[in-house]
Amino acid sequence: MDGRTNYTKGIFYLLLCLSIIAVGAVLKITAEVVLPVTVAIFLALVFHPVISTLHTKFRIPTALGITIMFLIIFVVMLFVGSLLVSSTKAILTLYPKYEERFLTIYMAVADIFNLPYDQELSLINNLWSQLGIRNAIQSIAVSASNNLITFVRNLTVVCLFVIFLITEIGLFKAKAAVALDGKSPGRITFIMRDIIQQVTKYISVKFFISLLTGIFVALGISLVKLDFPIIWGFIAFVLNFIPNFGSIISGILTTFFALVQFWPHPSPVIWVGFVMLAVNMVLGNFVEPKVQGRNLGLSPFIIIVSLSVWGWLWGFLGMILAVPMMVILKIVCENIEFLQPLSILMGSRTPETRGAEDKAS
C-alpha cells in the first residue's frame, strides 16, 4: 500500500511540474493580455481599502471616490512627468560637459587596458568603433519609442480594469459565498482574505518605503550638488520595487554618474555612494521589516529565483510583481493539504518555528 501511495504521489508531482511548465508557457505567450489584468488586480486591491474608507467614514459615494483617487494620481503623474521632462532637457543641454568628463575617464581606462583611441573622433565614435554599439543604440531607440506607445495603451487598459474591479470587489464576497456554498466556503474565504491582506499590505508598504527612498536619495545627493537629483530619486523609487537587486542597480548608476560629474575629486563620489548605501540599508533592513510586521515567510533563494522567472515571463513588471505572486502561491499551497510540502519548501522557516512565532505574536 505504501509503495502504491508513493507511486501515486510521484505521478502527481510529475503532473504538477508539467502543469507549471504549461502554465508558464501560457503566461509567456499571453503576457500582452494577462499582464495588464494582473497589474489591475493588484492596484485594485491597494486602492479598494482607501475608497472604502472614504465611503464609510466620509460618506463619499464609490464612484466619486474612484474619481478623486484617479484625479490625484493623474495630478501626481503630471507633476512628476513635467519634472522628468525638464530634467531630461537639461541633460541634453549639458551633454557636452558630461562627454568631456567621461572622455577623461575613458582615456584613463584606455591607457590601463591598452585600448586604441583616436583623438580626432568624439567619445561616442570611439565607443562605437571599440564596442560596435551603433546598431544596439539604434535598436534601443526604436524599441523605446514602441515601448512608449505600448505603455500608454496598457496604462489606459489598466485604469479601465481597475475602475471596474473596484466596483465589483464589494459584490465579490457575496457572490463567492453563494457560488461556493457547500464547498468549503470558510476555507476559501480564509485563503482569499489572507491573500488580500498580505498582498495589499506588501504593496502599500513597498510603495511608501520606495517613495521615502526616492525622496531621501534626492535630498541626500543634493547636498553635494549632484546634477538631476529628481531623476536619480525617481530611479531609486522605481527600482526599489525590485527586491535586493533594484537598490543595488540604483546605487551603482547614481554613484557612476557622480564619478563622471565630479572626476577627479573623490569626496562627492564617496558621499553619494554613502547616501545610497545608508538610505537603502536603513529603510530596507530596519524600517520596512518593522512596518511590514508579519514576515512574508519566503525563502531568499525562492525570491531570487522568482525574480528570474517572472522577469523572463513579464519583463520589468514581472520582477516587480514577483514577490506578490509568490506570496499568493505560498498561501494557496499552505491551505491545500497535498500542496503543503511545496509551501514548506518555499518558506523561510520550518513549521515548528512558524508555530512558535505565531504563538509569541
C-alpha positions in Angstrom: 0.0 0.0 0.0 2.8 2.4 0.9 4.6 1.7 -2.4 1.4 2.4 -4.3 0.8 5.6 -2.4 4.4 6.8 -3.1 3.9 5.9 -6.8 0.7 7.9 -6.9 2.4 10.9 -5.2 5.3 10.6 -7.7 2.8 10.7 -10.6 1.0 13.6 -9.0 4.2 15.8 -8.6 5.3 14.9 -12.1 2.0 16.1 -13.5 2.2 19.2 -11.2 5.7 20.0 -12.7 4.3 19.6 -16.2 1.3 21.8 -15.4 3.6 24.5 -14.0 5.7 24.5 -17.2 2.5 24.6 -19.3 1.1 27.5 -17.3 4.4 29.3 -17.6 4.3 28.9 -21.4 0.7 30.2 -21.5 1.6 33.2 -19.3 4.6 34.0 -21.6 2.5 33.8 -24.8 -0.4 35.7 -23.4 1.6 38.3 -21.5 0.2 41.2 -23.6 -3.3 40.3 -22.3 -2.7 38.8 -18.9 -0.1 41.3 -17.6 -2.4 44.4 -17.6 -5.2 42.4 -15.9 -2.7 41.2 -13.2 -1.5 44.7 -12.6 -5.0 46.0 -12.4 -6.0 43.3 -9.8 -3.1 44.3 -7.6 -3.8 48.0 -7.9 -7.5 47.4 -7.2 -6.5 45.5 -4.0 -4.4 48.6 -2.9 -7.0 51.3 -3.8 -10.1 49.5 -2.6 -9.4 50.0 1.2 -8.8 53.7 0.6 -12.0 54.1 -1.4 -13.9 52.0 1.2 -12.6 54.3 4.0 -13.8 57.4 2.1 -17.2 55.7 1.7 -17.7 54.5 5.3 -16.2 57.5 7.2 -16.9 60.4 4.9 -20.0 59.1 3.1 -18.4 59.7 -0.3 -20.0 57.6 -3.0 -17.8 54.9 -4.5 -17.9 56.4 -8.0 -16.9 59.8 -6.6 -14.1 58.2 -4.5 -12.7 56.4 -7.6 -12.8 59.7 -9.5 -11.0 61.5 -6.7 -8.4 58.8 -6.5 -7.6 58.9 -10.2 -7.6 62.7 -10.3 -4.9 62.6 -7.5 -2.9 60.0 -9.3 -3.2 62.0 -12.6 -2.0 65.2 -11.0 0.9 63.5 -9.3 1.9 61.7 -12.5 1.6 65.0 -14.5 3.8 66.8 -11.9 6.4 64.1 -11.8 6.4 63.8 -15.6 7.0 67.5 -16.1 9.9 67.4 -13.7 11.4 64.4 -15.5 10.9 66.1 -18.9 12.6 69.3 -17.7 15.5 67.3 -16.2 15.9 65.3 -19.4 16.1 68.6 -21.4 18.7 69.8 -19.0 20.7 66.6 -19.5 20.7 67.1 -23.3 21.7 70.7 -22.8 24.7 69.8 -20.6 25.7 66.8 -22.6 29.0 68.3 -23.9 30.2 68.8 -20.3 29.5 65.2 -19.4 31.1 63.9 -22.6 34.2 65.8 -21.7 34.3 64.3 -18.2 33.6 60.8 -19.5 36.2 61.3 -22.1 38.8 61.9 -19.5 37.8 58.7 -17.6 37.7 56.7 -20.8 41.2 57.8 -21.7 42.5 56.7 -18.3 40.8 53.3 -18.7 42.1 53.1 -22.3 45.7 53.7 -21.0 45.3 51.0 -18.4 43.9 48.3 -20.8 45.9 49.4 -23.9 42.7 50.3 -25.8 43.2 52.2 -29.1 41.8 55.8 -29.0 41.5 58.2 -31.9 41.7 61.8 -30.6 40.2 63.2 -33.8 36.9 61.3 -33.1 34.3 62.1 -30.5 33.8 59.9 -27.5 30.7 58.2 -29.0 32.5 57.4 -32.2 35.4 55.9 -30.3 33.0 53.8 -28.3 31.2 52.7 -31.4 34.5 51.7 -33.0 35.6 49.8 -29.9 32.4 48.1 -28.8 30.3 48.1 -32.0 27.2 49.5 -30.2 25.8 51.7 -33.0 23.3 49.1 -34.1 22.5 48.4 -30.4 21.7 52.1 -29.7 19.6 52.4 -32.8 17.6 49.3 -31.9 17.2 50.6 -28.3 15.9 53.9 -29.7 13.3 52.2 -31.9 12.4 49.8 -29.0 11.9 52.8 -26.6 9.5 54.5 -29.0 7.5 51.3 -29.4 7.5 50.7 -25.7 6.2 54.2 -25.0 3.2 53.6 -27.3 2.6 50.2 -25.7 2.9 51.8 -22.2 0.3 54.4 -22.9 -2.1 51.8 -24.3 -1.6 49.4 -21.4 -2.0 52.2 -18.9 -5.3 53.1 -20.3 -6.5 49.5 -20.3 -5.2 49.1 -16.7 -7.1 52.2 -15.5 -10.3 50.8 -17.0 -9.8 47.4 -15.4 -9.1 49.0 -12.0 -12.3 51.0 -12.1 -14.5 48.0 -12.9 -12.6 45.8 -10.4 -13.1 48.2 -7.6 -16.8 48.4 -8.2 -17.0 44.6 -8.3 -14.9 43.9 -5.2 -17.8 44.8 -2.9 -20.1 42.2 -4.5 -17.4 39.5 -4.9 -17.6 38.2 -1.4 -21.4 37.7 -1.6 -21.2 36.1 -5.0 -18.3 33.8 -3.8 -20.4 32.7 -0.7 -23.3 31.7 -3.0 -21.1 30.1 -5.7 -19.1 28.1 -3.1 -22.0 27.1 -0.9 -21.3 23.6 0.5 -17.7 23.5 -1.0 -15.6 24.6 2.0 -16.6 28.3 1.7 -15.0 29.0 5.0 -11.6 27.8 3.9 -11.8 29.5 0.6 -12.9 32.8 2.2 -9.9 32.5 4.6 -7.5 32.0 1.8 -8.9 34.9 -0.1 -8.8 37.2 3.0 -5.2 36.2 3.8 -4.1 36.8 0.2 -5.8 40.2 0.1 -4.4 41.3 3.5 -0.8 40.2 2.8 -0.6 41.4 -0.8 -2.3 44.7 0.0 0.0 45.4 2.9 3.1 44.4 1.0 2.4 46.6 -2.0 1.3 49.5 0.2 4.4 49.3 2.5 6.6 48.8 -0.5 5.2 51.9 -2.2 5.7 54.2 0.7 9.2 52.8 1.5 10.1 53.3 -2.2 8.7 56.8 -2.1 10.8 57.6 1.0 13.8 56.1 -0.6 13.4 58.3 -3.6 12.9 61.4 -1.5 15.9 60.8 0.8 18.1 59.9 -2.1 17.2 63.1 -3.9 17.7 65.2 -0.8 21.0 63.5 0.2 22.7 63.8 -3.2 21.5 67.4 -3.5 23.8 68.3 -0.6 26.8 67.7 -2.8 25.0 69.4 -5.8 24.8 66.2 -7.9 23.0 67.2 -11.1 19.5 66.0 -11.7 18.6 64.7 -8.2 15.0 64.3 -9.2 15.8 61.8 -11.9 18.1 59.8 -9.5 15.4 59.9 -6.8 12.8 58.7 -9.3 15.1 55.9 -10.5 15.7 54.9 -6.8 11.9 54.9 -6.2 11.1 52.7 -9.2 14.0 50.2 -8.8 13.3 49.8 -5.1 10.2 47.8 -6.0 12.6 45.0 -7.2 13.8 43.2 -4.1 17.5 43.1 -3.4 18.8 43.9 -6.9 16.9 47.1 -7.5 18.6 49.2 -4.9 22.0 47.8 -5.9 21.4 48.8 -9.6 20.2 52.3 -8.5 23.2 52.8 -6.3 25.7 51.8 -9.0 24.1 54.0 -11.6 23.9 57.1 -9.3 27.5 56.6 -8.0 28.8 56.2 -11.5 27.2 59.4 -12.6 28.7 61.1 -9.6 32.1 59.8 -10.7 31.6 61.3 -14.2 30.4 64.7 -12.8 33.0 65.1 -10.0 36.0 63.5 -11.6 38.8 63.6 -10.4 37.5 64.7 -6.9 36.7 61.6 -4.8 34.9 63.2 -1.8 31.5 63.9 -3.5 31.5 60.4 -5.1 32.1 58.8 -1.7 29.3 60.9 -0.2 26.9 59.8 -3.0 27.8 56.2 -2.5 27.4 56.5 1.3 23.9 58.2 0.9 22.7 55.4 -1.5 24.0 52.7 0.9 22.7 54.3 4.1 19.2 55.1 2.7 18.7 51.6 1.4 20.2 49.9 4.4 18.1 51.9 7.0 14.8 51.8 5.1 15.2 48.3 3.6 16.6 46.5 6.6 15.1 48.3 9.6 12.1 50.4 8.7 10.4 48.2 6.1 10.5 44.9 8.2 9.2 46.9 11.3 6.3 48.4 9.3 5.6 45.3 7.4 5.0 43.4 10.6 4.3 39.8 9.8 7.1 38.2 7.8 6.1 37.1 4.3 7.9 33.9 5.0 9.5 33.5 1.6 12.9 31.9 1.3 15.6 34.3 -0.1 16.5 31.7 -2.6 12.9 31.5 -3.8 12.7 35.3 -4.1 15.8 35.4 -6.3 14.5 32.5 -8.4 11.1 34.2 -8.7 12.7 37.4 -9.9 14.4 35.5 -12.7 11.3 33.5 -13.6 8.8 36.3 -13.5 11.3 38.7 -15.1 11.7 36.3 -18.0 7.9 35.9 -18.3 6.8 39.5 -18.0 10.0 41.7 -18.1 10.5 44.6 -15.7 6.9 44.5 -14.4 7.3 40.8 -13.8 10.2 41.5 -11.5 8.1 44.0 -9.5 5.2 41.5 -9.3 7.4 38.5 -8.5 7.1 38.7 -4.7 3.3 39.3 -4.5 2.8 36.4 -7.0 4.9 34.1 -4.8 3.1 35.2 -1.7 -0.2 34.2 -3.3 1.2 30.8 -4.4 2.6 30.1 -0.9 -0.7 31.0 0.8 -2.7 28.7 -1.6 -0.2 25.9 -1.0 -0.4 26.3 2.8 -4.2 25.8 2.7 -4.3 22.8 0.3 -3.2 19.6 2.0 -1.4 17.9 -0.8 0.5 21.1 -1.7 1.7 21.9 1.8 5.2 20.3 1.1 5.7 22.9 -1.6 4.7 25.7 0.9 7.3 24.4 3.3 10.0 24.4 0.6 9.1 27.9 -0.4 9.1 29.2 3.1 12.0 30.7 5.1 11.0 28.9 8.3 10.1 25.4 9.4 6.6 24.7 10.6 7.7 24.4 14.2 9.5 27.8 14.1 6.5 29.5 12.5 4.1 28.0 15.1 6.3 29.3 17.9 6.4 32.8 16.3 2.7 32.8 15.8 2.1 32.0 19.5 4.5 34.6 20.5 2.8 37.3 18.4 
